[in-house]
Amino acid sequence: MFLSVFDIFKIGVGPSSSHTMGPMTAAARFLADLRGGREKEPGAGELAALGCSLHGSLAFTGKGHATDRAVILGLSGFEPATLDPDRAEALEAEVRGKGSVAPPGLPELRFDPATDLVFDYGPPLPGHANGMILRAFDTARHLYMEETYYSIGGGFVMTARELAREAHGGPEALHGEKEAAGYPYPFGNAAEMLTMGKVSGRSIAEMKWANETAVKPVAEVRAGLDAVWQAMDACIERGLRMEGELPGGLRVKRRAKHIHEQLKAEAGRNIAQPHTVNDWLSVYAMAVNEENAAGGRVVTSPTNGAAGVVPSVLRYYRDHCIGATEEGRRVFLLTASAIGGLIKHNASISGAEVGCQGEVGSASAMAAAGLCAALGGTNEQVENAAEIALEHHLGMTCDPAGGLVQVPCIERNGLGAIKAVSAASLALRGDGTHFMPLDNCIEAMRQTGLDMSTKYKETSQGGLAVNLPEC
């Protein structure tokens, strides 16, 4: 299997990769089908209107995750990677006021979010917990075209037909993955990754680099990696500058700026405690996730809900680790994406499928592996670091208060970053031999997710989400 580093790290918008970026992408795909002349329903007349129904987790926590906003913007022609937040806010208000959208290349179409965007709180669709159906109608309100989409985590989207073909061993790529043919190191699990590394004498990052440059020019891959880091760092910097309350009604205040100012003041007076390094990790992660909660520009790492962990540990590497280099930063991202791809391929990175162990747990494993590699760890030490970090997130639920990616998500990213650094450090103290292989840990996460009650899988029907202060 092959998942590109740029599939794992996608530049987009908050607050959720599966609930915001995925539905927006699905809407863009639907518009492309309408423009491209895909066969319409027999007897359908002139295209006139659109409709959408949200199911499963997309319904239960869709309003808190701005899924309705994502659908409106997607049907208006916006896509996550190129979204202009200022224009988006005005356009959303315009669509709600007019009850229609005007996507490029199509006529103005009736779409009143108050009536044409339905949150269906019944049973989820059969393919995945995050399902949605997009429909187009003719002037007589007869069905013109219909498609079912599943937002499967990390911004990846599949149609019902693609998912069915995958389930029956068809040619569709698994969850956005590409066929292994043509890639020099197509490892599908950690054991294969380690074997290929031993046989070739290459590091995980070198094998990942070879896979990437097999289909893209070297300069393009290098520039892409640098662009991912620049977007991550810009998100941290903006989060460290912003103040005020986060949207959504919980009245959660941004804290990153205040904590950052305290840390800078302490550093200048040389009075910081040794454990203050954990506060630096936390504040970097919180800055990102406060931006995500506000609908800002973030990088899926591997999801939006877990978008603070990898940038935090990478910023820690750059600013706090001895001997940090630009090449080390690229090694970090390549290695982290390899681990993220393995988890996605063999389990899930979707909170709606396996809980937060699949989001922050995966992100922590990726960051641990990346830091270990950047600090000179062997392939075996890198695999060990990823396993340590993932192992100690097993069973973690996804229970966002109010359906918002705020409580406990923002702080949870900080703790995921701290665990990642600890895991990398422990792995570097050993020789890479350890009891529990990463593959077994990933399988344990998959099984735990299958057994986990849906109350704890991004539906806000259990856990912290239903134990709120009485005020």
Secondary structure, DSSP 8 states (H G I E B T S, - for coil): -B--HHHHS-EEESS-IIIIIHHHHHHHHHHHHHHTT----TT--SEEEEEEEEEEHHHHTTTTTTHHHHHHHHHTT--GGG--HHHHHHHHHHHHHHTEE--TTS--EE--HHHHEEE--SS--TT-SEEEEEEEEETTS-EEEEEEEEE-STT-EEEHHHHHHHHTT-SS-GGG-B-STT-S----SHHHHHHHHHHHT--HHHHHHHHHHTTS-HHHHHHHHHHHHHHHHHHHHHHHH--SB-SSSS--B--HHHHHHHHHHHHHHT---TTHHHHHHHHHHHHHHHHHHTT-EEE-SS-STTTTHHHHHHHHHHHHSTT--HHHHHHHHHHHHHHHHHHHHHS---HHHH-GGGTHHHHHHHHHHHHHHHTT--HHHHHHHHHHHHHTTTT--B--GGG-S-TTHHHHHHHHHHHHHHHHHHHHTS-S--SS-HHHHHHHHHHHHHHS-GGGBSSSSSGGGG-----
